[in-house]
Amino acid sequence: MALLWAAVSDTPAISLNAMLCDSVANADQKLWVQGAGWTVLGAYQYPLRQPRIGVAAVAHVPWELTPKEHHFELRLERADGAPIFLGQRPAGPVAPGAGRMPISIEVTRPEYIVAGDEQPVCIAYVIDGVTLPTPDRYRFIIAVNGVDTTSLWFRAVGP
């Protein structure tokens, strides 16, 4: 008989709900989403330059992690882990970590919330002009405070 031991942490964590969409905007802490829920992009030729991709996310920040600044970062990879530059890639050499989208947000503790409440934080990533080199599986990854938290997989298909 084998016993399995697991480390249990009492440290609260930020949870994240996210989806792919055609476009998204954050206004008054509400997400305005268009064309949500897709998982396939089709093209007649590659490389594919997609005019716009949106990633809509809501982070649920536990009471214990407010009021603090939190860091969110979006990146895109192929199925094999190779990074894809977000947006239009500049000419010439690119620094490591370039092509990612970092956001830092100060999550406050408004007077109307009480101990135990979560603070929702709406995040809208809009990526214009991303280039997908070949038909393949890709994923957007959102890291929260340096920890990969959510993966959004999609497939680019074509000839």
Secondary structure, DSSP 8 states (H G I E B T S, - for coil): ----------S---EEEEEEESEEEEETTEEEEES----EEE-SSSSEEEEEEEEEEEEEEEGGG-SEEEEEEEEEEETTS-EE-SS---SS---TTTT-EEEEEEE---TT--TT-EEEEEEEEEEEEEEE-SSEEEEEEEEETTEEEEEEEEEEE--
